[in-house]
Amino acid sequence: MKRRHFIHFNIAGFTFYDGPVAFKSLEIGSQLKLAYEPENKYDPKAVAIYLEDLKLGYIPRNENSPVSKLLEMGY
C-alpha cells in the first residue's frame, strides 16, 4: 500500500514541550495522538500532538483548521 499524507508541517513548540525528550523514540510510522483543544486561550482550533504521554507540541495555527474540524466531528 502506498503511503500518503494529508498535511505537512513542522510541529510548533517542539523544543518548548517534550519534543527533545521524545526525539530518540520518534521514527517514521510512530503512532501519535492528536488532541483537539477548543478551550485553548491562544487558538480555539488548537490541536496538540502526543507520543504516548509526551506532548510534542501543536499543529501550527496556519495549518490546523482542517484537522481541528475533523477532530471536532469525531474522527
Secondary structure as GFF3:
##gff-version 3
##sequence-region A 1 75
A	DSSP	alpha_helix	19	22	.	.	.	ID=ss1
A	DSSP	three_ten_helix	23	25	.	.	.	ID=ss2
A	DSSP	beta_strand	33	37	.	.	.	ID=ss3
A	DSSP	beta_strand	46	51	.	.	.	ID=ss4
A	DSSP	beta_strand	54	58	.	.	.	ID=ss5
A	DSSP	alpha_helix	65	72	.	.	.	ID=ss6
###
